[in-house]
Each structure stands twice: as structure tokens, then as C-alpha cells.
Amino acid sequence: MANVNMAWLYAITKFGYPPKLANFHEAMEDAVRLGFQAIEIEVYGEQNLIEVEEGKKELKDHLSRLNLKVVNLAAIFRQVVSSETREKERGLSLFARAADLANYFGSPMIQTDTFSPPIQYVGKRPYGENIVFGEEYKVRVPSGFSWLHFWKNLVSSMKSCSAIAREHGLLFTVEPRIGETISNSDAMLSLMNEVEEDNFGAVLDTGHLHSAKELLPVSIEKLNKKIFYVHLSDNDGRDNYHRAPGKGTIDWDGVFEGLRKYNFKGYVAIDVGGKDIDDLEVEVVSSRVFAEQMYNKYLV
């Protein structure tokens, strides 16, 4: 059976960022209506975390009624990568509470972002108030910024998150994203090599990596067995749009052949959405059908 789930980008696209607690229930119902048996969920910021904590029983009951499985919980707290000790400790505390939620919902995996470095943005900032694809950024590097200091702090943060995940019996993942500190497979590989934790791995996000001009089969070779999860979307190789397969130029046979080589048996999330989508449900369903077919052809 194909391990294909609905990513949280569906809920973000439909309801805004971040979705409210009531939207969680509707997104879960939509997932089942659109043919999924599994879903990922996300908590973004402390207030969203509190909402989900307070409503967790109702959410778990709803998941049970729908016979819907949670396979990943994204825990997005910028404080985790702060260079200020107290702020960082606060972020790690929030991450630990999110790990408690992952256990509560039965998720085997928790994910976070690496965010953008503390530099000055002239105009738009990546993923500031919403998830927007295809943007262009201008930056200025402050005179006091040290990449080495920032990188060491990031490695420390990811080590701490990995330890928290391990204490909860969870896999821990990061996805390379355009505009963030970890934006390509080489940066992800460097981070994993320095963190050196068995439970720390990568999300292969086909949309972001393809728009970063990566050759996806080569990306898979680099990350190989450390690919714990896949986010599936397509684009033209220039902008990081998250469209359905066939709406872009990704070589999907090459992607799934690469995953088969390393015996990937994890979940492939349909990560389709964004403001440029003409019909969200149509593209999500067509993507699910495509992913199931490719999974059954190459990975079962």
C-alpha cells in the first residue's frame, strides 16, 4: 500500500497562516474526503501551540472518528535558533511541548525549519506572515554578523531538538527551503554531518530543491538513507511554486528510481498549494493519485 499523506500546505492555502483550531478539524475532514488516510499537522508559534494543546482531546477524537493517521508534526518556533540564551531555551521548551503533542497524536516524526539568518531584508522576507512562493529577496548583511557564529548556534539548536525528539521516541527532520538557512541538499548534508544524530534526517522537498536548480536524483544520492520524508510538488525549475505533478518539469521517474535505490518506505506528502493554485482540491487529488501510482510502481 502506498504511504501517501496530505501535507499542511493544503490547510495553510485554504485557511490562512496559521490555521485556527477549528480549521484543523475541517482540514482533517477534507483530507478524508479527498482520499487520504494520513495527514501532517503544524503548530506555528506559541499561541497556535496553546490552541492545539487546549483542543488536543477533541482533535484526537476527531482523528479517531475519521480513521485518519498523523505521520508528521511540524513545530515552527523561530526562538529555537535564537542566539540569545534565554530566548533559545524558551524555543526549545516550546519544541518539547510540540513533541509531547506528536506523541499524543501518535505521530512518529517531528519537523522544524532553519529559518532565515538574522540579516536585514530590504522589502519582502521569506515566510514572514504567510507562505508565499516565487518571491525575490534583497538583503543587507549587518556589520556585526558572523556566519561561523550563526552556524555553530544552528548546529547546537538542531542537536538540542534532535535530543528532545529522541527522548520522545521520534524521528526529527528539517526540509531545505528557498530563502532559509538550509536551502539545498548540500547545506542539509553539512548540517546532518555536524549534528551527528541517528534520528535526524531530511525532508526531500521536490518543489524547493527543483527551483534551487538541483538535479533531484543527485540530491537523493547525497541524502540517501537520511531521507525520512518526502514533500511532493512540481514547478518550472525557476520559482518555488508547489503545483501538481505535470504542472512543472520534474523528472518523476528519476526521483522515484532514486528513492527505490535507497529502499525508501516512508511517507510521501502531497505538498501542493499557494496563491497561484487555480483549483486546490483538483490539484491535490490529482497529485495523490499520481503519487500512489508512482509509489506502487517503484517503492512497494
N, C-alpha and C positions, 0 to 999 in steps of 0.2 A: 504493500500500500504506500502511496506517495505521501511523504511528510511535507505538506504544503499548508501554510497558515496565512492569515491576514495580518499585515503589519499595521502599526498605529497611524501611519500617514493617512490612511483612509479616514480615521476619526478626526485628525487634525484638519484635513481638507474640508470635511463636511461641517464640522462644528466650530472651528477656530482653535487658537493655540493659547493655553492648553484647553482641551475639552473639559467641561464641568462634569461633576459626578453623574448627573442624570444622563449625560451623553455617553458615559461608559456603558450604561445599560442598553441604550439604543444601538451603540456600535456593536455590542455583543449580539444583539438580535439581528442586526444587519449581517454580521459575519455568517450566522447560520443560514439566513435567508439567501445569501449569495453562494452558499455551498461549502462553507468551511467547517471543519471540526476542531480547529485550533486558532488561537489568536495571540498576539503580543499586546501588552498594555504598557503605558508610560506614566510616570509621575514626574512632573516638571515643577521644580521649586517647592518651597516649604508649604505654601498654602494648599497647593494641589495635593501634596503628600498627606496633609492633615485631613482633607476631604475624603481621600480614599481610605485612610485609616479609620475614620469615623463611620464610613459606609461599607467597610470590608465584608461584614457578615451578609448584608443584602446582596453585594456583588458576588460573593462566593455561592450563595443560594441560587442566584440567577444563572451563574455558570453551570451549576449542577442541573438545574431545570432544563437548560439548553443543551446539556451534554457536550459542553464546549471546554476545551483544554487551554490553559495558559502555558505557553512554551518559552516566553521571554518577558522579563520586566525591565524596561529601560528606566534608569534612575538618573535624572538630569538635574544636577546641582552644581552650579558654577563654583561655589565655595570650595569644592573638593580640590581644585587646582590653585587655590589662592596661595600667595607667598607669605601671607600673614598667618602666623601660627594659630591664633585663636579662631580666625575665620575658617582655616583649613580643618581644624578639629570639629568645628560646627558642621562643615560639609560632610565629613566622614561620619559624624553622628547621624545625619540625615540619610546617608547612604546605608548605614547599618539598619535604620528603621525600614528602608525600602527592601533590604534583604529579608527582614522579618516578613514583609508583605509577600515577597516572592515565595518564601516557604509556605505562608498561609494559603496562597492560591495554587500551590503545587507546581510552581514554575521551576524547571531545572537550571535556569540561567538568568543572570542579571547583566545589564549592559549600561555603559555610560559613554559620555562624549569626552573629547580632549579640549574642546572649546578653542577659541582663538587666543593668541598671545596677548599680553597686556600692552598693546601698541595703540597708536592713535589712528582712528578711521576718519577719513575725510568723506563725509556723506554716509552711505549705507554700511551697516555692519552685519556680518554673517549671522543669520538666525537670531536676530535681536529680539523682535517682538512677534515674529511669525516665521514659518518655514517658507522661504521664497527661493526658487531656483532661477538660474540664468542671469544672476546679477553680476555686476562688475564692481570691484572694490579699489579704492585708493587708500594708501596708508602712509603714515609717517612714523619712523622708529624713534622713540624718545631717547635723549642722550644718555640717560641712566639705565637703559635696558641692556641686560646681559642674556644672550641666548643660552650660554652654558649654565648660568644660574637657573634660568627658567626651565631648561630641560631636566636638570637634576631634580628640581622640585616636582616636575611632572612624573618622572620615574618613581619618586618617593610616593606620590599620591596614588599612582596605579598599583604599586606594591601594597599599599595600605588597603586599597579597595579589593585587591585580589585576596588578601588575608581575611578580610571581612567575609567575602564570598565563600572562601574555603571553610571558615568556621560555620557557615550556614549550609555547607554541602552543595554549593552552587558553582557552576561554571561562570566565568567572568569574561566579558567581551567588550571590545571597542570597535567602532567602524570608522575607517578613513572617510572624511567628508570634506568636500571642497570648501576652502575658507577657514578650516580649523587647523590646529597644530599638527595633527596626524591626518594628512590629506591624500596619501598614496600608499602603495604596498611597501615601498622601501622604508618609509618612516614607521609604518606599523611593524615591520620586521625588526627595525632597530629598537623600538620600544619593547617588544616582546623579548628580545635578546637581553636587554638590560634588566627588565623586571624579573625574568627567570622564574616564573611560577607555572607549574603544570596546568593549573586550572585557568590560566589567562590565555585567551585566543582572540581571533579576528572574526569580524563580520565581513564577509565578502559582499560589498555593496556594488553591484554591477553598474548602476547608474552613475555613481560618483567616480568610480575608477575609470570607466569608459570616457567620461567627459574630461578626465585628467590625462587623456591620451595614452592610457595604459593598454597594453596587449593583454587581455584578460587571461588567456591560457598561461602566459608568463607570470602574471600576478598569482595565479593558483600554484604554479611551480615554486614561487618564492615562499608562499604562506603554507602550502601543502596541508599537512595534518593539523596545523594550528587554525584552520578554518573551522570554526564551531557552528557557523550560522550563515545563511545567505539572504541578502536583500535583493530581490529581483525587480529590475525595471530597465527600460531601454531609453536611449536618446541618440542624437546625431553625432556624438563624439566631440561636440564643441561646448554645449551648455549642459549643466547637470539636471536636466529635466528628468522626471520619473514617469515615463509613459509605458504603455503596454508593449510587450514584445511584438516586433513588426512595425512599430512606430519609430524605429531607430535603426542603427547599423551594427548592433552587437552580433557577433558570430556565436550563436547559441549552441550549436553543435560543439564548437571548440570549448565553450565554458563547461558543458556537461561532460564532455570527454575528459577534461581536466579534473573535474570533481570525482569522476569514476576512478581515475588513476589512483587517487588517494583514498578511495573507499569511503567517500563522504556519505553518511547516512542520517545527517541532521535535518533540520527543518529549512525549507525554502520559503521565505516570507514574501508575499505579494506587496511590494513597496511602491505602489502606483498612486500618484496624487499630485496635488499642486494646483495653482490657479489656472494653469494653461490647459487643464483637462477638460475636454468637451462634455463627456458623459462618464462620470466617475464610476458608476456601477457597471456599465458596459465594459469599460477597460479593465476593471478589477476582475470581473468574471472571465473575460477572455484570457487574462493573464493566468488566472487559476487553472483554467482548462489546459492552457499551454504548458504550464509548469508541471502539472500532473502527468501529462503525456511525456514530457522530457524526463521526468523523474522515473517513471515506469520503464522508459526505453533504456536509460543509462544507469540508473542507480539501484533499482530493485534487484 
